[in-house]
């Protein structure tokens, strides 16, 4: 017997569809030869951001989702422009021409990457605590870059002028980069945490964060020959990911 699907059910399915498509695109990324991954990289970011923003829209409403998108993407663009032109707060680096289009030398997908990952970090941190949302979400966002930066530098999307001192286990990426990420993430989460707070379904945010966490471990340990990055990134993202997973499991 065929049953009608209500508009509410269709709306609830949209974030799951985007999340599934983002995961499939990321699996495709690892299978594409190195040097030919620019299009897939952009597709992953777009689909992941669509999953985050459609979940925000479905759970919190259009106004909340729009404010989140403007704040997170706007902040991502501003801090990347600042870093790209002044070397503050990340250290001296330059984007190459591989990721296009660009805004004043910053690839358009980079601010969207801030948006796509800031959302699950904020939602999961809010589900765990009221007092420590900002630092917990900021740690989740910063430690994601333990995986991201080595991967993107390896593809030649940006280049660091100085790579020392580096975080132990993550060679080639300066420690200042992660200090800058933590500072920027704390500021961003402080602003985003001013958005209205309410209960929401956690399946999609947990899937998105969990995939980046577990997928990052597998990709670096098995496919990218970076076991130390798999270890450090896995431990870092577990600070938010493990309690979020355990909390969801006990519900």
N, C-alpha and C positions, 0 to 999 in steps of 0.2 A: 504494500500500500504506500502510495506517495503522499507525503505530508507537506503542507505549505511551510516555508521557512519565513519567519517573521522578519520585518526590518531590523529589529533589535538583534536577532540572531545573525543576520547578515553583517551588521556593523561589528558585532563581537568577533566575527571570523576574519575580518580584514587584517588586523595586526598579526594574527597567526599566519595568514597567507604570506604577508611581507616577510615575516621572520623566517618562515620556511624557505622562501626564495633567497633570502640573504645567506642562509646557511648553505644552500646548494651552490650559490655563486662563490662562496668562500671555499668550498670543496673543489669547485672547478678551478679556482685560482691556484691552488697547490699543484694541480695537474697540468696547468699550462706551462710551457717552457719559460724559464727565467729570461727576462728581457722582452717578453711579449704580453705582460700582464697589466698594462696600463688601463685598458678598457675594463677588464674584469675588476680591477681595484676600484675604479669609479663606480661600477655597478654595485659592488658590495656595499660601499658607503651609502649610495642612494637608497638601496633596498633596506638597509639597516636603519637609516634615518626615517624612512617611511614607516617601518614597523614601530619605532619608538613614538613618532608623532601621531600615528593613527591610534595607537593605544592611549596616548594622552588625550586625544580627541574623544575616543570612545568612553573613557573612564571619567574624565574631568570636564569635558565640554570644549567647544570651539575656542572660547576666549582664553581659557587656561593654556590650551595647546599652542595658540598663536603667541601668547606672551612668552611661553617657554622657548618656542622656536626663535623668536626675535632676540631674546636675551642670550641664549646659548650660542646661536650662530653669530650674533653680533659680537659677543665677547670673544669667541674663537677667532673671528677675523681681526679684531683689534689687537689681541695679544700676539697673534702671528705676524701682523704687520709691524708691531713694536719690536718683536724679536728679530724679524727679518731685516729691519732697517737699523736697529740700534744694538743688537746682540743682547738685549735685556728682555726677559729674565733667563733665557735658555742658554746663552752663550753664542759664539759666532757660528752661523750656519747659512747655507744658501740653498734655495730650491733650484732644481734643474728644470729643463723645459719639458720633461717627460709627461707630467700631469697637467692637462689643460682642460678647460680655459683657466686663466689666472686673473686675479685682481691685484694690481700693483706688485706682481711677483709672487703672490700667494695663490696656490691652486684652490679653485672654488670648493673642491670636495673637502679641504682641510677644515674649514669652519663647520661644515656639516658633520665631520667626524667628531668634533666636540659635542655637537647636538646629539648624535646617535648614541654616544656612550654616557653622556651626562645623565640622560633620562633614566636608564635602569639603575645607575648608581644612586641617584636621588631617591627613587621610589623604594628600592630595597633598603637603603639606610633609614628612611622614614618608617618602614615596616618594623624595624628592629629597635628603634630608640627615638626619644624626643630630644634629649639633651645633647647627644653627640652626633646628630645628623650631619652637620657640616664637615667635621674632620673624618668621619667614617666614609662618607660619600667621596670626599676628596682623595682619600687613600685608595679607594676603589678605582677612581678615574686615573690617578697617577700611576698606579701599578699596572694598569692596562698598557701603559706606554713602555713597560719593561719588555713586552712582546712587540709592540708596534714599531718602535724606533729601529731596533736591529733589522726588522723585516723590511721596512721601507728604505733604510739606508742601503741594505743589501741589494735592493732593486734599483738603486741610483736615483731615487726621487728627491733626496736632499743630501747634502754633504756637510760634514762637520769640519771646521778649520782646526779645532783642537779637540783631541779625544781623551786627554788626561787632565786630572785624575778621573778614572772611570769607576762606575759601580762594580764591585766584585761580582764576577759571573756574567757581566754584560760588557764585553770589550767593544771598543770603538764608539761608545756613546759617553759623552762627558757627564760627570756627576752633576755639574751645574744644570744640565738639562732637566734632571729629575727634581732638583730643588726648585727650578722655575715652574715645572709642572705642578708641584705640590702647592706652591704659592698661588699660582693661577687658579688651580682647582679649588682651593680654600675660598678665594674671593668669589669665584663663580657660584659655588654651592651656597655661600652666604647670601647671595642675591636670590638664587633660585628658591631657597628655602623660605623666602618671603611669600611665595605663591601659596594660595589657599591649600590647606592640607585636608585630605579625607581618605577613607578606606578605599582600596581598589583591589581588583583581581591582580595577582602577582605572577601568574603563569608566564606571560610574555616577557616581562622584565627579567624574570629569573632565567628563562630560556636564553635570552639575549646575552645576559652577563655570563651565565654558565657556559654557553658555547664559546665565548671569547676566552674564558678561563681554561676550560678543559681542552677546547680546540687549539688554543695557543700552546699548551703543554705538548699535545700530540704532534702538532706541526713542527715545533722546534726540536723535539726529541727524535722524531722518526724521519721527517722529510727534509728539514733544513739543516740538520747536523749541528744543532746548537743545544746540546744537553744542559749546559750551564744556564742558558737563557730559559729553558723549560723549567729548571728547578727554581731559579730566582723569581721568574714571573709567576709560576704556579703558587709559590709560597706567598708572594705579594698579593695576588688577587684573592687568595683564600681568606684574607683578613675580613673582607666583606662577603665573599662568596660562600664560605663555609657556614657562618651563622645564618645567612639568609636561606641557604638550602635546608639546614636543620630546622629552622623556624617554620618553613613551608611544609616540611615533612610531618611536623607535629600537629599541624592545623587539622 
